[in-house]
Amino acid sequence: MNKPRCFWVPLDDPLYVAYHDEEWGVPVHDDHRLFEMLILEGMQAGLSWITILRKRENYRAAFDGFDLDAILAYDAAKIEALMQNPGIIRNRLKINAVIQNAAAFKRVQAEFGSFDAYIWAFVGGKPMRIIRTGENDVPARTEVSDAISKDMKKRGFKFVGSTILCAYMHAVGLIDGHTSACYCYKEGKS
């Protein structure tokens, strides 16, 4: 039997269903995963999430498993190789942003002890619950995503506008945004 899910989940796409059921809205406290999702959400800018989701393994391979130190060592030749990689979105601004974001991420880790401590402080350490009943209740941004975006930009992050950050917050469980009809909402998965 098909469980009721959020309206945005295409039920005929097993990759999307698995992402919704197992990842989206589930609190993440691992810095490595938080960095990966930050990069992937930035890569999504102007594109659909399924485009990025289908290329996620390519991104992991292209960006050395999202290893911060490896990314910080990228030189012009590596950037050019990434620009030729057909498995990822070949946007120079987004590729350069990965390197800038790795540096900013490391600075945040040094200042706060972890990126996890930094990002979760914006929501008091527990997911924000947004009560949604359907498609018209989906916020593109929140006051919290506005605040995080502003702070991250000051810290040198790129591709961290409020809309991207709102999507990121949902993806890593800072926001529990499952619709009230979704089984994840009812089971408290996030």
C-alpha positions as CSV (number, residue, x, y, z in Angstrom):
1,M,0.0,0.0,0.0
2,N,1.3,3.4,-0.9
3,K,1.8,5.7,2.1
4,P,0.5,9.2,1.9
5,R,3.5,11.6,1.2
6,C,4.1,15.3,0.6
7,F,2.4,16.6,-2.5
8,W,5.7,17.3,-4.2
9,V,7.0,13.7,-4.3
10,P,6.5,12.1,-7.7
11,L,5.5,8.6,-6.7
12,D,6.7,7.1,-9.9
13,D,10.3,8.1,-9.2
14,P,11.9,5.7,-6.7
15,L,14.9,7.9,-6.2
16,Y,12.7,10.9,-5.2
17,V,10.5,8.7,-3.0
18,A,13.5,7.3,-1.2
19,Y,15.0,10.8,-0.7
20,H,11.7,12.0,0.8
21,D,11.2,9.0,3.0
22,E,14.7,8.5,4.3
23,E,16.5,11.9,4.1
24,W,14.3,15.0,3.6
25,G,13.5,16.6,6.9
26,V,15.6,14.2,9.0
27,P,17.9,16.1,11.4
28,V,21.5,16.0,10.3
29,H,24.3,16.7,12.8
30,D,27.3,15.3,10.8
31,D,29.5,18.2,9.4
32,H,30.5,16.2,6.4
33,R,26.9,15.6,5.4
34,L,25.9,19.2,6.3
35,F,28.6,20.4,3.9
36,E,27.6,18.0,1.1
37,M,24.0,19.2,1.3
38,L,25.0,22.8,1.4
39,I,26.9,22.3,-1.8
40,L,24.2,20.4,-3.5
41,E,21.5,22.9,-2.6
42,G,23.7,25.7,-4.0
43,M,24.1,23.6,-7.2
44,Q,20.4,23.4,-7.5
45,A,20.0,27.2,-7.9
46,G,18.0,27.7,-11.0
47,L,17.4,24.0,-11.5
48,S,15.1,21.3,-10.2
49,W,16.2,19.2,-7.2
50,I,15.7,16.0,-9.1
51,T,18.4,17.1,-11.6
52,I,20.9,17.4,-8.7
53,L,19.6,14.3,-6.9
54,R,20.2,12.2,-10.0
55,K,23.8,13.6,-10.3
56,R,24.6,13.3,-6.6
57,E,27.0,10.4,-7.0
58,N,28.7,12.3,-9.8
59,Y,29.1,15.2,-7.5
60,R,30.6,13.0,-4.8
61,A,33.1,11.6,-7.2
62,A,33.9,15.0,-8.9
63,F,34.4,16.8,-5.5
64,D,36.5,14.1,-3.8
65,G,33.6,12.9,-1.6
66,F,33.1,16.5,-0.4
67,D,36.4,16.3,1.5
68,L,37.1,19.9,2.7
69,D,40.9,19.6,2.6
70,A,40.9,18.0,-0.9
71,I,38.6,20.8,-2.2
72,L,40.8,23.5,-0.6
73,A,43.8,22.2,-2.6
74,Y,42.0,22.6,-6.0
75,D,44.0,24.5,-8.5
76,A,43.1,26.0,-11.9
77,A,43.7,22.6,-13.6
78,K,41.2,20.9,-11.3
79,I,38.7,23.6,-11.9
80,E,39.1,23.2,-15.7
81,A,38.7,19.4,-15.3
82,L,35.4,20.0,-13.4
83,M,34.3,22.3,-16.1
84,Q,34.7,19.4,-18.6
85,N,32.9,16.9,-16.4
86,P,29.6,16.0,-18.0
87,G,28.3,14.3,-14.8
88,I,27.9,17.7,-13.0
89,I,26.4,21.1,-13.8
90,R,29.4,22.9,-15.4
91,N,28.9,26.3,-14.0
92,R,32.1,28.1,-13.2
93,L,30.5,30.3,-10.5
94,K,29.0,27.3,-8.8
95,I,32.3,25.3,-9.0
96,N,34.3,28.2,-7.6
97,A,31.7,28.6,-4.9
98,V,32.4,25.0,-3.7
99,I,36.0,26.0,-3.0
100,Q,35.0,29.3,-1.3
101,N,32.4,27.5,0.7
102,A,34.9,24.9,1.9
103,A,37.1,27.6,3.2
104,A,34.2,29.4,4.9
105,F,33.0,26.1,6.3
106,K,36.4,25.4,7.9
107,R,36.4,28.9,9.4
108,V,33.0,28.3,11.0
109,Q,34.2,24.9,12.3
110,A,37.2,26.6,13.9
111,E,35.1,29.3,15.5
112,F,32.2,27.2,16.7
113,G,33.8,23.8,17.1
114,S,31.6,22.4,14.4
115,F,29.4,23.6,11.6
116,D,26.6,21.6,13.3
117,A,26.9,23.8,16.4
118,Y,26.8,26.9,14.3
119,I,23.8,26.0,12.0
120,W,21.6,24.4,14.7
121,A,22.0,27.4,17.0
122,F,19.8,29.3,14.6
123,V,16.8,27.0,15.5
124,G,17.7,26.5,19.2
125,G,19.0,23.0,18.6
126,K,15.7,21.5,17.5
127,P,13.8,21.4,14.2
128,M,11.3,24.2,13.5
129,R,7.9,22.8,12.9
130,I,6.0,24.4,10.0
131,I,2.4,23.3,9.8
132,R,1.6,22.8,6.2
133,T,-1.5,21.3,4.7
134,G,-0.7,21.6,1.0
135,E,1.0,23.3,-1.9
136,N,0.0,26.9,-0.9
137,D,1.7,26.6,2.5
138,V,5.2,26.1,1.2
139,P,7.5,29.0,2.2
140,A,10.3,29.9,-0.2
141,R,12.1,31.6,2.7
142,T,11.6,32.2,6.4
143,E,12.9,34.8,8.9
144,V,15.4,32.2,10.1
145,S,16.6,31.4,6.5
146,D,16.9,35.2,6.0
147,A,19.1,35.5,9.2
148,I,21.3,32.4,8.3
149,S,21.7,33.7,4.7
150,K,22.8,37.1,5.9
151,D,25.3,35.7,8.4
152,M,26.7,33.1,6.0
153,K,27.2,35.8,3.3
154,K,29.2,37.8,5.9
155,R,31.3,34.8,6.5
156,G,32.2,34.4,2.9
157,F,29.8,31.7,1.7
158,K,28.4,31.8,-1.8
159,F,25.1,30.6,-3.2
160,V,23.5,30.9,0.2
161,G,20.5,33.1,-0.5
162,S,17.5,32.8,1.7
163,T,15.6,30.6,-0.7
164,I,18.5,28.2,-1.0
165,L,18.9,28.2,2.7
166,C,15.3,27.5,3.3
167,A,15.5,24.5,1.0
168,Y,18.7,23.5,2.8
169,M,17.0,23.8,6.2
170,H,14.3,21.4,5.0
171,A,16.8,19.0,3.5
172,V,18.9,18.6,6.7
173,G,16.0,18.7,9.2
174,L,16.3,22.2,10.6
175,I,12.8,22.6,9.4
176,D,10.2,19.9,9.8
177,G,8.2,20.7,6.8
178,H,6.3,17.6,5.9
179,T,2.6,18.3,5.1
180,S,0.1,17.2,7.7
181,A,-1.2,14.5,5.4
182,C,2.3,12.9,5.0
183,Y,3.1,9.8,6.9
184,C,6.5,11.3,7.8
185,Y,4.7,14.1,9.6
186,K,2.4,11.7,11.4
187,E,5.2,9.3,12.4
188,G,7.4,12.2,13.5
189,K,10.3,11.2,11.1
190,S,11.8,14.6,11.3
